[in-house]
Amino acid sequence: MSKYKQIQQEMVDMEALQVLSKIYADIASVRMKQTRDEVLHSRMYMESLTLVFEQIRAAFAKDIRKLMRFAHKKEGLTVLAHNGKTVAVFLSANAGLYGPIVPETFNLFASAIHKRHVEATIIGKQGLSLFLSEFPNTPYTYFDLPDHGDLGKFSATIINHIVQYDQVELFYGKFQSVIVQKPTETTISSLTQLPEKEVKDITHYFLEPDLETVLMFFEKELFTSVFEQAVFESRLAKYASRIIAMDEANERIKTVLKKMRLMQLTQQHRLQNRKQLNRLPSVLFTKEEAWYE
C-alpha cells in the first residue's frame, strides 16, 4: 500500500472513531438526564422514609431504650442479625470509557482496604479488574450490576449481602457538576440512634405487629435506600465523566486529523512532482526528435 493510501485509510479510521465518540457522548447525555430524575426521586423517598423513622424513634424512645438495655447496647440498637464486621463496597462499572472517575474512586477504596480491617465487596467488572491487579491474594465478594436500567433483582441480592454487616462503607463517584465528579465515601451504620434531645411535638403511631418488626423494616429499607441512592449518584458521575472523556477524545481526534490532512497534502504534492519528473524525459525526447526533422 502506498503512503498516500495508508494515510487515507488512517483518516477514515479516525473519522469513524470521531463519530463513535460523539455517539457515546450523546447517549451518556440522554442517560444523565434520566438518572438525574432517578436521583431526585430516590432522594425524596429517602427523606420521607427518614422523617417517618425519626418520628417513630421519638414516639417509642422509651421502648427502644428498653430493647437496648435488653440487648446490652449503649450507642444504638439494631434488630437485624449482623456479623460484627465492616465491609467496604466499591461501586464501579461494567463497561469502560467512563474517564478517570472509576480508577480515582478505586484509589480511595484501595486506601481503605490497605489501612482498615474490612472485608471487600466489588460491584462491576471494571472494579473487579482493578481489584485483582492491586490485591491478587485478598478475598472478596463480587456482584454484577448494570450500568443503566432497572436495578431490580441485582439490588436485592447485593442488599441481602451487605445488610449482614454492622457497618457498610460505600465508595462511589459523586456528581457535583458536569465537569466535576469526585470519589466519595458514605458509611451506613446498622445502629438505630435515639434523638439526642427530647422531642416535644411527637407524632403518635399505632404499630402492627410490634415495634421490633417495624424497626427491622425501616432498618433494611434505609439500607436499601442509601445503597440505591449511591448507585444513582455513581451512574450520574460516570455519565458526566464519559461526556468529558468523549469530548476530550473528539478534540484529540480533530488535532490528529488536521495533521493527517497536512501529511496527505504533502504526499499528494510529492506524487504530482514525481509524475511531472517522470514525464520530463519523454517531453525532452519528443522535442529533440522534432528538432532533427
C-alpha positions in Angstrom: 0.0 0.0 0.0 1.3 3.4 -0.9 2.0 6.1 1.7 -0.9 8.2 0.4 -3.4 5.4 0.5 -2.2 4.4 4.0 -2.8 8.0 5.3 -6.2 8.0 3.6 -7.2 4.7 5.3 -6.0 6.0 8.7 -8.1 9.2 8.2 -11.2 7.0 7.5 -10.5 5.1 10.7 -10.0 8.3 12.8 -13.2 9.8 11.4 -15.1 6.6 12.4 -13.7 7.0 15.9 -14.8 10.6 15.9 -18.4 9.5 15.0 -18.3 6.8 17.7 -17.1 9.2 20.4 -19.9 11.6 19.5 -22.5 8.8 19.7 -21.1 7.7 23.1 -21.3 11.3 24.4 -24.8 11.8 23.1 -26.0 8.5 24.7 -24.3 9.5 28.0 -26.0 12.9 27.9 -29.5 11.3 27.5 -28.9 8.8 30.3 -27.5 11.5 32.5 -30.8 13.4 32.3 -32.8 10.3 33.0 -30.6 9.4 36.0 -31.0 13.0 37.4 -34.7 12.3 37.7 -34.0 8.9 39.4 -31.6 10.7 41.9 -34.3 13.3 42.8 -37.0 10.6 43.2 -34.7 8.4 45.3 -33.7 11.4 47.4 -37.3 12.4 48.1 -38.2 8.9 49.0 -35.3 8.6 51.4 -36.0 11.9 53.0 -39.7 10.9 53.6 -38.6 7.5 54.9 -36.1 9.1 57.3 -38.7 11.6 58.5 -41.2 8.9 59.4 -38.4 6.8 61.1 -37.3 9.7 63.2 -40.9 10.3 64.3 -41.2 6.6 65.3 -37.9 6.7 67.2 -39.1 9.8 69.1 -42.6 8.3 69.8 -41.2 5.0 71.0 -38.0 6.2 72.6 -38.7 4.6 76.0 -39.5 1.2 74.3 -36.3 1.4 72.2 -34.3 2.1 75.3 -35.7 -1.0 76.9 -34.7 -3.0 73.9 -31.2 -1.5 74.0 -30.8 -2.5 77.7 -32.1 -6.0 76.9 -29.6 -6.3 74.1 -26.8 -4.6 76.2 -26.4 -1.8 73.6 -25.4 1.7 74.7 -24.7 3.5 71.4 -27.8 2.3 69.4 -29.9 -0.6 68.5 -30.1 -3.0 65.6 -32.8 -5.6 65.2 -31.4 -7.4 62.2 -28.8 -10.2 62.5 -25.3 -8.8 61.9 -21.9 -10.4 61.9 -20.0 -7.7 63.8 -17.8 -6.9 60.7 -17.3 -3.9 58.4 -17.4 -4.2 54.6 -16.0 -1.8 52.0 -18.1 -1.7 48.9 -16.7 -0.4 45.6 -19.3 0.7 43.1 -17.5 0.6 39.8 -18.8 0.0 36.2 -19.3 -2.9 33.8 -18.2 -1.1 30.7 -15.2 1.2 30.0 -14.9 4.7 28.6 -16.0 6.4 31.8 -13.0 8.6 32.1 -10.9 8.9 35.3 -13.8 8.7 37.9 -13.7 4.9 38.2 -9.9 4.5 38.8 -9.9 7.6 41.1 -12.7 6.0 43.2 -10.8 2.7 43.3 -7.8 4.5 44.7 -9.9 5.8 47.6 -11.4 2.2 48.1 -7.9 0.6 47.9 -6.6 3.0 50.6 -9.4 1.8 52.9 -8.5 -1.9 52.2 -4.8 -1.2 53.0 -5.4 0.8 56.2 -8.6 -0.8 57.8 -9.6 -4.2 58.8 -12.5 -4.5 56.4 -13.9 -7.1 54.0 -14.1 -6.2 50.3 -17.1 -6.3 48.1 -16.8 -5.3 44.4 -19.6 -4.3 42.1 -18.9 -4.1 38.4 -16.4 -5.8 36.0 -14.1 -2.7 35.8 -13.8 -2.7 39.6 -13.0 -6.4 39.7 -10.2 -6.0 37.1 -8.7 -3.1 39.2 -9.1 -5.0 42.4 -7.4 -8.2 41.1 -4.4 -6.3 39.8 -3.9 -4.5 43.1 -5.0 -7.2 45.6 -4.4 -10.6 43.8 -4.4 -12.6 47.1 -7.2 -10.7 49.0 -10.6 -12.4 49.5 -13.5 -10.5 48.0 -17.2 -10.9 47.1 -18.3 -9.9 43.6 -21.6 -8.7 42.2 -22.7 -7.7 38.8 -24.8 -4.6 38.3 -25.9 -3.0 35.0 -24.6 0.5 34.2 -28.1 1.6 33.3 -31.7 0.5 33.6 -33.7 -1.0 36.5 -31.7 -2.3 39.5 -34.4 -4.9 40.3 -33.1 -8.3 41.4 -29.5 -7.1 41.3 -30.1 -4.6 44.1 -32.0 -7.1 46.2 -29.1 -9.7 46.0 -26.5 -7.1 47.0 -28.6 -5.7 49.9 -29.1 -9.2 51.3 -25.3 -9.5 51.3 -24.3 -6.1 52.8 -27.2 -5.9 55.4 -25.5 -8.6 57.4 -22.6 -6.3 58.3 -22.5 -3.9 61.3 -21.1 -1.2 59.1 -21.1 -0.6 55.3 -18.6 1.8 53.7 -19.7 2.7 50.2 -17.1 4.0 47.7 -18.5 5.6 44.5 -18.2 8.6 42.2 -20.4 11.5 43.1 -21.7 14.1 40.6 -21.1 17.7 41.6 -21.4 19.3 38.2 -21.0 18.3 34.5 -17.2 19.0 34.8 -16.6 17.9 38.4 -17.1 14.4 39.7 -15.4 13.3 42.9 -14.7 9.9 44.6 -16.9 9.7 47.7 -17.2 7.5 50.8 -20.6 7.0 52.6 -21.0 5.0 55.8 -24.2 3.1 56.6 -24.5 2.0 60.2 -26.8 -0.7 61.4 -27.5 1.0 64.7 -30.8 2.9 65.3 -29.9 6.1 67.1 -32.2 7.8 69.5 -32.8 11.6 69.4 -30.2 13.5 71.5 -32.8 16.0 72.7 -36.3 15.3 73.9 -38.8 15.8 71.1 -41.8 17.9 72.2 -44.1 17.6 69.2 -44.4 13.8 69.0 -46.5 12.1 66.3 -48.2 9.1 67.8 -48.2 5.8 65.9 -50.0 2.5 66.3 -47.6 -0.2 65.3 -48.5 -3.6 63.8 -47.5 -6.3 64.5 -44.9 -4.9 67.0 -42.0 -2.4 67.4 -39.2 -4.8 66.6 -40.8 -5.8 63.3 -41.3 -2.1 62.3 -37.7 -1.3 63.3 -36.5 -4.2 61.2 -38.4 -3.0 58.2 -37.1 0.6 58.5 -33.5 -0.6 59.1 -33.5 -2.8 55.9 -35.4 -0.2 53.9 -33.0 2.6 54.8 -30.0 0.3 53.9 -31.7 -0.2 50.5 -32.4 3.5 50.0 -28.9 4.7 50.9 -27.4 2.0 48.6 -29.7 2.7 45.7 -29.1 6.5 46.1 -25.4 5.8 45.9 -25.9 3.7 42.8 -27.8 6.5 41.0 -25.2 9.1 42.2 -22.5 6.8 40.8 -24.2 6.5 37.5 -24.7 10.2 37.2 -21.0 10.8 37.9 -20.0 8.1 35.3 -22.2 9.6 32.6 -20.8 13.1 33.2 -17.2 11.7 33.2 -17.9 9.9 29.9 -19.2 13.0 28.3 -16.0 14.9 29.2 -13.8 11.9 28.2 -15.5 11.7 24.8 -15.3 15.5 24.2 -11.5 15.3 25.0 -11.2 12.3 22.7 -13.0 14.2 20.0 -10.7 17.2 20.3 -7.6 14.9 20.1 -9.0 13.3 17.0 -9.5 16.7 15.4 -5.9 17.5 16.1 -4.7 14.2 14.6 -7.0 14.6 11.5 -5.6 18.1 11.0 -2.0 16.7 11.0 -3.1 13.8 8.7 -4.6 16.2 6.2 -1.3 18.1 6.0 0.6 14.8 5.6 -1.9 13.9 2.9 -1.4 17.2 1.0 2.4 16.8 1.3 2.2 13.3 0.0 -0.1 14.4 -2.8 2.3 17.1 -3.9 5.2 14.6 -3.9 3.2 12.3 -6.1 2.4 15.1 -8.5 6.1 16.2 -8.6 7.2 12.6 -9.2 4.7 12.3 -12.1 6.0 15.5 -13.6 9.6 14.4 -13.3 8.7 11.1 -15.0 7.1 12.9 -17.9 10.0 15.2 -18.4 12.4 12.8 -20.3 9.6 11.9 -22.8 8.9 15.6 -23.4 12.6 16.3 -24.0 12.9 13.3 -26.3 9.9 14.5 -28.3 11.4 18.0 -28.7 14.7 16.5 -29.8 13.0 14.4 -32.5 11.2 17.5 -33.8 14.5 19.4 -34.0 16.2 16.7 -36.1 13.3 16.6 -38.5 
